[in-house]
Amino acid sequence: MSIDHVLAVVPVRDLTEAVQWYSSLFGRGPDNRPMVNLAEWRVTDTGWVQVTVDTRRAGQALLNFAVDDLTTHREAVGVRGLTLDAVVDANKGVQLSSISDPDGNTLTFIGGFRIHY
C-alpha cells in the first residue's frame, strides 16, 4: 500500500475569515477550492492543509509544520501581519513557535526538526 498525499484538515466556523487568515499565513491564496465549504493549500509536494467549515470541531485542530529556518519564517509571517508566539527551546536543538487561527486551532512551526534524534 502506498500513501501518496497527506491532507491535514482544519475545522473552522467562518470560511471567508479563515481563507483570509490562512492566505496571510501562507503568503498566498488557496491552491484549490473543490467545494463551497473547503479551501486547500499545498504546503509540500504531497502535503495539503484543508480548511473546512465544521462548527462542532472548530478550534480543536493541532498542526505542526517543520520549517527550514524558524527565524526567517517567523519574520516572513510577521510581514504579512500575523505574529507567532515566542520561540521555545524544546529538546535536542528543536525550537517551537506557535500561532492560533481565529477559531483557536493551534499551528506550531518547528525549527531544527529532523527525522532521527
C-alpha positions as CSV (number, residue, x, y, z in Angstrom):
1,M,0.0,0.0,0.0
2,S,1.3,3.4,-0.9
3,I,0.1,6.7,0.6
4,D,0.6,9.4,-2.0
5,H,-0.7,12.5,-0.2
6,V,-1.4,13.7,3.4
7,L,-4.2,16.1,3.9
8,A,-4.5,17.9,7.3
9,V,-8.0,19.1,8.0
10,V,-8.6,22.3,10.0
11,P,-12.2,22.9,11.1
12,V,-13.4,26.5,11.2
13,R,-16.6,28.4,11.8
14,D,-16.3,31.1,9.1
15,L,-14.6,30.0,5.8
16,T,-14.3,33.6,4.5
17,E,-12.5,34.8,7.6
18,A,-10.4,31.6,7.6
19,V,-9.4,31.9,3.9
20,Q,-8.2,35.5,4.6
21,W,-6.2,34.4,7.7
22,Y,-4.6,31.3,6.1
23,S,-3.8,33.3,3.0
24,S,-1.9,35.7,5.2
25,L,-0.2,32.8,7.0
26,F,0.9,31.0,3.8
27,G,1.6,34.2,1.8
28,R,-0.9,33.3,-1.0
29,G,-4.5,32.3,-1.6
30,P,-5.7,28.8,-1.7
31,D,-4.4,26.4,-4.4
32,N,-7.8,24.8,-4.7
33,R,-11.5,25.4,-3.9
34,P,-13.0,22.0,-4.6
35,M,-16.3,22.6,-2.7
36,V,-18.0,25.7,-1.4
37,N,-17.1,24.9,2.2
38,L,-13.5,23.9,1.6
39,A,-10.2,25.7,0.7
40,E,-6.9,23.9,0.2
41,W,-3.2,25.0,0.3
42,R,-0.5,22.7,-1.0
43,V,2.3,23.2,1.6
44,T,4.7,20.4,0.4
45,D,4.9,18.3,-2.7
46,T,2.4,15.8,-1.2
47,G,1.1,17.6,1.8
48,W,-2.0,19.8,1.9
49,V,-3.8,21.9,4.5
50,Q,-7.6,21.7,4.0
51,V,-9.7,24.4,5.8
52,T,-13.3,23.4,6.0
53,V,-16.5,24.6,7.8
54,D,-17.2,22.4,10.8
55,T,-18.6,24.4,13.6
56,R,-18.7,21.5,16.0
57,R,-15.0,20.8,15.7
58,A,-13.7,24.3,15.1
59,G,-10.8,25.3,17.3
60,Q,-9.7,21.8,18.1
61,A,-7.0,21.2,15.4
62,L,-3.3,20.9,16.1
63,L,-1.0,21.3,13.1
64,N,2.8,21.1,13.2
65,F,5.0,22.4,10.3
66,A,8.7,21.6,10.2
67,V,10.4,24.7,8.5
68,D,13.9,25.1,7.3
69,D,14.7,28.3,9.2
70,L,12.4,29.2,12.0
71,T,13.6,32.8,12.5
72,T,13.2,33.7,8.8
73,H,9.8,32.0,8.7
74,R,8.6,34.0,11.8
75,E,9.8,37.2,10.2
76,A,8.0,36.5,6.9
77,V,4.7,35.7,8.7
78,G,5.2,38.9,10.7
79,V,5.5,41.0,7.5
80,R,2.1,39.5,6.4
81,G,0.5,40.9,9.6
82,L,0.5,37.8,11.8
83,T,2.6,37.2,15.0
84,L,3.8,33.9,16.1
85,D,4.4,33.3,19.9
86,A,7.9,33.5,21.3
87,V,10.4,30.8,20.3
88,V,10.6,27.9,22.8
89,D,13.6,25.6,23.1
90,A,12.2,22.1,23.2
91,N,14.9,19.4,23.2
92,K,18.0,18.4,21.2
93,G,18.1,21.7,19.3
94,V,14.5,21.8,18.3
95,Q,12.7,25.1,18.6
96,L,8.9,25.8,18.5
97,S,6.8,28.8,17.8
98,S,3.0,28.7,17.7
99,I,0.1,30.8,16.5
100,S,-3.7,30.3,16.8
101,D,-6.1,31.0,14.0
102,P,-9.3,33.0,14.6
103,D,-11.1,29.8,15.8
104,G,-8.4,28.8,18.2
105,N,-6.8,26.0,16.1
106,T,-3.1,25.8,17.0
107,L,-0.4,25.8,14.4
108,T,3.2,25.2,15.6
109,F,6.2,25.8,13.5
110,I,9.3,23.6,14.2
111,G,12.9,24.7,13.7
112,G,15.7,22.1,13.9
113,F,13.4,19.2,13.0
114,R,15.0,16.1,11.9
115,I,13.7,12.6,11.2
116,H,16.1,10.8,13.6
117,Y,17.1,12.1,17.1
